[in-house]
Amino acid sequence: MEKIFPKIAILLAAYNGSTYIAQQLESILQQNGVDIQVFVSVDQSTDGTESFIATCASTESRLTVLPFGQRFGGAGPNFFRLLQDVDLSGFDYLSFADQDDLWHPDKLSRAHRLMTASNAAGYSSNFTAFWPSGESRLINKARPQRSWDYLFESAGPGCTYVLHASLALPLQQLVRDSGKRLLGVDYHDWLTYAFARHQRLPWVIDSCSRMQYRQHAHNQIGVNSGWRSFWLRARKVLNGHGFEQALLVSDLIGASSLSVVNRGLRSGRLGYLWLGLRARQCRRRPLDQALFFVSCILLAILNPKIRGGN
């Protein structure tokens, strides 16, 4: 009797990816214990990425290319295009993929096993960052989930995500219904995690790494290491952009009535202080909880104008 494997749609967003995308695709197509179809959307590129992907698709039936020519200006809008346009109705699971990583052959089959065992609708995991110098480092995202962490951070990079159809299809409907409001969302993975958690769909974060997360000069999102990365993130927090994103995400997922939104994000100086005192409910990692507390105190002093706030 022929074994039936879970059918997984893999959404891959690409832009000027000719240097590494062949290795990424090879590692995806070598997944075992699953039945995959890869859907690729290429942000208008200048390095021949479109022609390379078209050539690959001409000989690989598991590769489907969306029409070329659109300019998205970032990975988030490109992934939202994939979520809007790909027909997910025949798939058991959905997975996101970047253009420059390396997947272990059992990445998806392991996710499927853990999701089945825990009855989870969403999955993410730790990952191994690696640099051209040869350095590599395990990045730990498997921290206990908190009451409101989903409004202030993602579960990890979207390339570790696997979504069951019970989550993927409602998420796709949300994306289709949201229209131009999605243009303001920076990160598709944050919105995905927030939607799942607000819908009370179980999410598991795997402590095992089954992918290599490549770090290079052109990463749109990296592992946020080093002082430059810290300063860039601090600027986004202190000018209010981070909380603007939290407000937008909460509005899109229907969480605007939560106390963390009304008493916290929408209440100016007093709201920032209220949030700071609840830092342990808003972030998962202890260091991030401490930084969140300090950020809230500084925001209470600076009181930047936040769109959607008071």
C-alpha positions as CSV (number, residue, x, y, z in Angstrom):
1,M,0.0,0.0,0.0
2,E,1.4,3.4,-1.0
3,K,2.2,5.7,1.9
4,I,0.4,9.0,1.8
5,F,2.6,12.0,2.9
6,P,1.3,15.3,4.2
7,K,0.9,17.8,1.3
8,I,2.8,21.1,2.0
9,A,2.7,24.3,0.1
10,I,6.0,26.2,0.4
11,L,5.9,29.9,-0.2
12,L,9.2,31.4,-1.2
13,A,9.8,35.1,-1.7
14,A,12.9,36.1,-3.7
15,Y,14.7,39.3,-4.7
16,N,18.1,39.5,-6.3
17,G,18.7,36.0,-5.0
18,S,20.9,34.5,-7.7
19,T,23.9,34.0,-5.4
20,Y,22.2,31.6,-3.0
21,I,18.8,30.6,-4.2
22,A,20.0,27.4,-6.1
23,Q,21.3,26.0,-2.8
24,Q,18.1,26.9,-1.0
25,L,15.9,25.3,-3.6
26,E,18.0,22.1,-3.6
27,S,17.7,21.8,0.2
28,I,13.9,22.3,-0.1
29,L,13.4,19.8,-2.9
30,Q,15.4,17.2,-0.9
31,Q,12.8,17.2,2.0
32,N,11.8,13.7,3.0
33,G,8.5,12.3,4.3
34,V,6.4,15.1,2.8
35,D,4.8,15.9,-0.5
36,I,5.8,19.5,-1.4
37,Q,4.9,22.1,-4.0
38,V,7.1,25.3,-4.0
39,F,5.5,28.6,-5.1
40,V,8.0,31.4,-5.9
41,S,7.3,35.1,-6.1
42,V,10.2,37.2,-7.4
43,D,10.3,40.9,-6.5
44,Q,11.5,42.6,-9.7
45,S,15.3,41.9,-9.7
46,T,18.4,43.0,-11.6
47,D,20.6,39.9,-11.2
48,G,18.8,37.4,-13.4
49,T,16.8,35.8,-10.5
50,E,13.6,35.6,-12.7
51,S,15.3,33.8,-15.6
52,F,17.0,31.4,-13.2
53,I,13.7,30.5,-11.5
54,A,11.9,30.2,-14.9
55,T,14.6,27.8,-16.1
56,C,14.3,25.7,-12.9
57,A,10.5,25.6,-13.2
58,S,10.7,24.3,-16.8
59,T,12.3,21.1,-15.6
60,E,10.9,20.7,-12.0
61,S,7.2,20.0,-11.6
62,R,7.3,20.7,-7.9
63,L,8.1,24.4,-8.7
64,T,5.4,26.9,-9.6
65,V,6.4,30.5,-10.4
66,L,4.0,33.4,-10.0
67,P,3.9,36.0,-12.8
68,F,7.0,38.3,-12.9
69,G,7.1,42.0,-13.1
70,Q,5.8,43.4,-9.8
71,R,7.8,45.5,-7.4
72,F,7.1,44.9,-3.7
73,G,9.9,46.7,-2.0
74,G,10.4,44.2,0.8
75,A,10.0,40.5,1.8
76,G,6.8,41.2,3.8
77,P,4.7,42.5,0.9
78,N,6.1,39.7,-1.3
79,F,4.9,37.1,1.2
80,F,1.5,38.7,1.4
81,R,1.3,38.5,-2.4
82,L,2.0,34.8,-2.1
83,L,-0.7,34.4,0.6
84,Q,-3.2,36.3,-1.5
85,D,-2.6,34.5,-4.8
86,V,-1.7,30.9,-4.2
87,D,-4.5,28.4,-4.0
88,L,-4.0,26.6,-0.6
89,S,-7.2,24.6,-0.7
90,G,-5.6,21.3,-1.6
91,F,-2.8,21.4,1.0
92,D,-2.5,20.1,4.5
93,Y,0.2,22.6,5.6
94,L,1.8,25.8,4.6
95,S,5.5,26.8,5.1
96,F,7.4,30.0,4.4
97,A,10.9,30.0,2.9
98,D,13.6,32.6,2.4
99,Q,15.9,32.6,-0.7
100,D,19.2,32.0,1.0
101,D,19.0,29.4,3.8
102,L,19.7,25.7,3.9
103,W,17.1,23.3,5.1
104,H,17.9,19.9,6.7
105,P,16.2,17.0,4.8
106,D,13.8,16.4,7.8
107,K,12.9,20.0,8.5
108,L,9.3,19.6,7.4
109,S,8.7,16.0,8.4
110,R,9.9,16.8,12.0
111,A,7.5,19.8,12.1
112,H,4.7,17.6,11.0
113,R,5.5,15.0,13.7
114,L,5.6,17.6,16.5
115,M,2.5,19.3,15.3
116,T,0.6,16.0,15.1
117,A,1.8,15.0,18.6
118,S,0.9,18.3,20.2
119,N,-2.2,19.0,18.1
120,A,-0.6,22.4,17.2
121,A,-1.9,24.6,14.4
122,G,1.4,26.6,14.2
123,Y,5.0,25.6,14.4
124,S,8.3,27.5,14.6
125,S,11.7,26.5,15.9
126,N,15.2,27.4,16.9
127,F,17.7,27.8,14.0
128,T,21.4,27.9,13.4
129,A,22.8,31.2,12.1
130,F,26.0,30.9,10.0
131,W,28.3,33.5,8.6
132,P,30.8,33.5,5.6
133,S,33.6,33.4,8.2
134,G,32.6,29.9,9.2
135,E,31.1,31.0,12.5
136,S,27.8,29.4,13.4
137,R,25.5,29.9,16.4
138,L,22.3,28.3,17.7
139,I,19.6,30.9,18.1
140,N,17.2,30.0,20.9
141,K,13.6,31.1,20.2
142,A,12.0,28.2,22.2
143,R,11.1,30.4,25.2
144,P,7.8,30.0,27.1
145,Q,5.0,31.9,25.4
146,R,3.5,34.8,27.3
147,S,0.0,36.3,27.6
148,W,0.7,39.1,25.1
149,D,4.0,38.3,23.5
150,Y,2.3,37.9,20.1
151,L,1.5,41.6,20.0
152,F,5.1,42.6,20.4
153,E,7.2,40.0,18.7
154,S,7.0,37.0,16.3
155,A,7.7,33.4,17.3
156,G,10.9,33.6,15.3
157,P,11.8,34.0,11.6
158,G,9.1,33.1,9.2
159,C,11.4,30.6,7.5
160,T,10.9,28.3,10.5
161,Y,7.1,28.4,10.3
162,V,4.8,25.6,9.4
163,L,1.0,26.2,9.5
164,H,-1.7,23.6,9.5
165,A,-4.6,24.2,7.1
166,S,-6.8,25.1,10.0
167,L,-4.6,28.2,10.5
168,A,-3.3,28.7,6.9
169,L,-6.7,29.1,5.3
170,P,-8.2,31.6,7.8
171,L,-4.8,33.5,7.6
172,Q,-5.1,33.7,3.9
173,Q,-8.7,35.0,4.2
174,L,-7.5,37.7,6.6
175,V,-4.8,38.8,4.1
176,R,-7.2,38.9,1.3
177,D,-9.8,40.9,3.4
178,S,-7.2,43.4,4.7
179,G,-6.3,44.9,1.4
180,K,-4.2,48.0,1.5
181,R,-4.0,48.0,5.3
182,L,-1.3,45.3,4.9
183,L,1.0,47.8,3.2
184,G,1.9,49.1,6.7
185,V,2.8,45.8,8.2
186,D,6.6,45.2,8.3
187,Y,6.7,41.5,9.1
188,H,4.5,38.7,7.7
189,D,5.8,36.3,10.4
190,W,4.7,38.6,13.3
191,L,1.2,39.0,11.8
192,T,1.0,35.2,11.3
193,Y,2.0,34.4,14.9
194,A,-0.3,37.2,16.3
195,F,-3.3,35.9,14.3
196,A,-2.8,32.3,15.4
197,R,-2.4,33.2,19.1
198,H,-5.3,35.6,19.1
199,Q,-7.5,32.9,17.6
200,R,-6.4,30.6,20.4
201,L,-4.8,28.2,18.0
202,P,-2.1,26.1,19.6
203,W,1.5,27.0,18.6
204,V,4.6,24.9,19.4
205,I,8.2,26.3,19.3
206,D,10.7,23.5,18.7
207,S,14.0,23.6,20.6
208,C,15.7,21.7,17.8
209,S,17.3,23.5,14.8
210,R,16.7,21.9,11.4
211,M,17.8,24.8,9.2
212,Q,20.9,27.0,8.6
213,Y,20.0,30.7,8.6
214,R,22.5,32.4,6.3
215,Q,23.9,35.8,7.4
216,H,25.3,38.1,4.9
217,A,25.5,41.8,3.9
218,H,22.1,41.8,2.1
219,N,19.9,40.2,4.7
220,Q,16.7,42.1,5.1
221,I,16.2,40.5,8.5
222,G,19.1,38.9,10.3
223,V,19.7,37.6,13.8
224,N,19.9,41.2,15.2
225,S,23.4,40.7,16.6
226,G,26.0,43.5,17.1
227,W,25.7,47.2,18.2
228,R,24.6,48.4,14.8
229,S,21.6,46.1,14.8
230,F,20.9,47.0,18.4
231,W,20.9,50.7,17.6
232,L,18.6,50.3,14.6
233,R,16.1,48.4,16.7
234,A,16.4,50.9,19.6
235,R,15.6,53.8,17.2
236,K,12.5,52.0,15.9
237,V,11.3,51.5,19.5
238,L,12.1,55.0,20.8
239,N,10.5,56.8,17.8
240,G,7.3,54.8,18.4
241,H,7.5,52.7,15.3
242,G,7.5,49.4,17.2
243,F,4.3,50.3,19.1
244,E,2.7,51.6,15.9
245,Q,3.3,48.1,14.4
246,A,1.8,46.5,17.5
247,L,-1.3,48.7,17.1
248,L,-1.7,47.9,13.4
249,V,-1.3,44.2,14.0
250,S,-3.7,44.2,16.9
251,D,-6.3,46.0,14.7
252,L,-5.8,43.6,11.8
253,I,-6.3,40.5,13.9
254,G,-9.3,41.9,15.8
255,A,-7.5,42.4,19.2
256,S,-8.2,46.1,19.6
257,S,-10.4,45.6,22.6
258,L,-7.8,43.9,24.7
259,S,-6.6,45.7,27.9
260,V,-3.0,45.6,26.6
261,V,-4.1,47.7,23.7
262,N,-6.5,50.1,25.3
263,R,-4.8,50.6,28.7
264,G,-1.3,50.2,27.3
265,L,-0.7,51.1,23.6
266,R,-3.4,53.7,23.3
267,S,-3.0,55.6,26.6
268,G,0.1,57.7,26.1
269,R,2.6,58.2,29.0
270,L,0.5,56.3,31.6
271,G,0.0,53.5,29.1
272,Y,3.7,53.1,28.6
273,L,4.2,52.8,32.3
274,W,1.4,50.3,32.5
275,L,3.0,48.2,29.8
276,G,6.5,48.5,31.4
277,L,5.1,47.0,34.7
278,R,3.8,44.1,32.6
279,A,7.0,43.4,30.6
280,R,7.0,39.8,31.6
281,Q,3.7,39.3,29.9
282,C,4.8,41.1,26.7
283,R,8.1,39.4,25.8
284,R,9.4,35.8,26.1
285,R,13.2,36.2,26.7
286,P,14.2,37.6,30.1
287,L,16.7,40.1,28.4
288,D,13.9,41.3,26.1
289,Q,11.6,41.7,29.1
290,A,14.2,44.0,30.7
291,L,14.8,46.0,27.5
292,F,11.0,46.3,27.0
293,F,10.7,47.7,30.6
294,V,13.4,50.2,30.0
295,S,11.9,51.2,26.5
296,C,8.5,51.8,28.1
297,I,10.0,54.1,30.7
298,L,11.9,56.0,28.0
299,L,8.8,56.2,25.9
300,A,6.9,57.6,28.9
301,I,9.5,60.4,29.1
302,L,9.8,61.1,25.3
303,N,6.0,60.5,24.6
304,P,6.4,60.2,20.8
305,K,3.3,60.7,18.6
306,I,2.1,57.2,17.6
307,R,-0.4,56.7,14.8
308,G,-3.4,54.9,16.2
309,G,-2.6,56.0,19.8
310,N,-4.0,58.8,21.9
